[in-house]
């Protein structure tokens, strides 16, 4: 399967053959959903933290004697029913939200999303992304020439400082390494832009056959 290749001036620069094992996979929404949930869960950090009665300071002495006061008996002011006491079943920072999912499932879900992007004509292949120097202004002009107005995920075959510095102030553009592609970032951005080196890197990184 072939797709057109463009340069940064928005002009056609030929065609390129895309591997069918990556860009021609039928979508299974349940699998994609499972991978998205797992990725988001694994990125989650437990911030909320409460202290139980064993962690609250004070309360070493019995508040009053057991009998003869007419009041209810209490052994510690750290009890959860006391003001300033511990919290029962409260959230703690040692919670683990991790969900395990195997590499083949993640790769297949990634291929499904890439395939769907291609079917919807939301993948743009660039002949090259080399810039002589960083320039946000020139990058915006290039995006206008390519008729891209939506949120973009740009995948590169290697680190390119000029590109990174050129897009860092453009809110609708995100840059990612081709060997770090993931389903969530692809779904969050409408358009997927990749250079030839990036395509080659994807083929080298994900060698699964489905």
N, C-alpha and C positions, 0 to 999 in steps of 0.2 A: 504494500500500500504506500502510495506516494503523497507528499504534501509539498506545497510551495515554500521556497526559502526567500527571505527578504533581507536587505541590508538596513543599516540605521537611517538611510535616507528614504526608507519606505518603498524602495523599488525592488522588483522581483530579481532574484539572483540565481534562479534555477529551481530544481526540485531535489528532494531527498527521499530515499526509501526508508520507511519506518518499519521496525520489526513487528510482525503481527502478534508474536507471543506477548508483547507488552501493550500494543495499541489496538488490539482487536479481541478484547475479552468481554464476554457477556456480563452484565452487571447483576450481582446478587446483593440487594439492598441490606439484607440481614447481616451478611458478612461485613459490609462496609460500616454499618452501624456498630457492630461489635468491636471493630478495630478502633473506631472513633471514640467510643466509650472507654476502651482500655487505655488509649493514648492520653485522653484527658484525665483519667483517674491517676495514671502514673505521673502526671505533671502536677498533681495536687499536693499541696503542702499543708500539714496540720498545724495551724497557728493557734487556734483557741485552746486554752489550757486552764483547768481549774484544779484546786487543791482539795484532796480528800482529808478526812479528819486526822490522818497520820502525818500530813504535811503542814497543817496549820500550826503556827507557833503558839506557845502558851498552853494552858489547860492541864498542867501537870498535877495540880492539887485539886482534890475534890471540892467543888464549890461550897457545899455545906454538909453537915453531918447527915447520915442516912435517915435517922429517925428523930422525931420530937419537934420538928420545925413547922409542921403543918403544910409544908410544900412538897411538891413532887420530888422524888429522888433523882439525883444526877451524879454522874461520875466524872464528867469532864465538860469544860466550857467549849471544847472543840467539837462537840456533837453537832451534827448537821441541823438539828432543830434550834440551835442557839445562833443569835446574831454574831457574825464573825467566825462562825464555825466552818467545818468542812462542807463540801458539796457532794451530794449523793448522785452517783452515776453521771457526773458532769463530763464534758469533753476534755480529753488530755492530748498532749502533743506527741504521744507515742503511738497514736493511731496509724494504721497502715492501709492506705487506699489502693495499693498496688494490685493490678490485674495482669495475670500472665496470658500471653497470647503468642503462639509460635511464629517463627520468621516467615514460613510459607504463607500463612494466613495474612500476615501484614503485607507481604509482597503481592499477593493476589488481589487484595483490596486496593492497593496502590495502582496496579495495572488496570483494575476496573474503572477507577476514577479517571486515569489518564485516557483510557479508551472512550469513556463518555465525553470527556472534554474534546477529544478529537472529533467525535460524531457531531458535537454541537458547534464545531468550528471555533473552539476557544483555546486552541493551541497555535502559537506563532513561533516558527523556527527562524532564527537569525543566522545569516552567513557568518557573522562575526560580531563581537561586541567591543572591539578594541577602540579606545579613545586616547588621543594624544596627551590629554591632560584632563583632570576632573573639571566638570562643568555642568551644574544643575540646569542652567539655561539651555545648553545644547541637548541634554537628555530630554528635557520637556519638549523641545522642538522635534526630536526623533520620535517620541511617543505620539505627537500630533500627526506627523507624517505617516506613521503606521496606523493611524485612526484608532488608537487605543484610549478609551475614556473611562474605563472601569478599573477596579482594583486589580493589581497585577502581582503575580508571583514570578520572579525572574530567577531561573536556574542557570548556574555557570559551571563549566567544567573544572575550573580552578579559581583561586582567589585573585580578584582583579581590583586593586585599590582605586583605580580611576573610576570604575563603575560604582563601587561601594560609596565613594565620596560624592559621586554625582547624584545618587538617588537617596542619600540619607535624609535630605530635607523635602523629599516628595512623599507625602503621607500615603498616597495610594499605591506605592511601589514597595515590595518586599523582595529581598534577595536571599537565596539559599543555595547551598552547594548541591550539585546533582546527586551526590551519593548520600545526601541527608534528606531526600524528599520524604514527605509523609502525607497521609491522607487528610489530616486536619488542615494543614496549610493550603493544600490544593483546593479544598472545599470552601475555605474562608475567602479565597480570592477568585474572582470571576475569570480572569484571563491568565493563561500559563505561557510564559515566554521563555524560550530556551535557545542556546546557541548550539552549533554543531558539536563542539567539544563536550557540552553538557549531555547531549544525546549519547555520545560514545561512552561517557562515564556511566550513564544509566545502564547501558547494555553490559558493561563490565562489572558493575556492582550487583545487579539483579540478574542472575543466570538461570532463574527458575523457568521451567516449562509447564504450562497448564493446558 
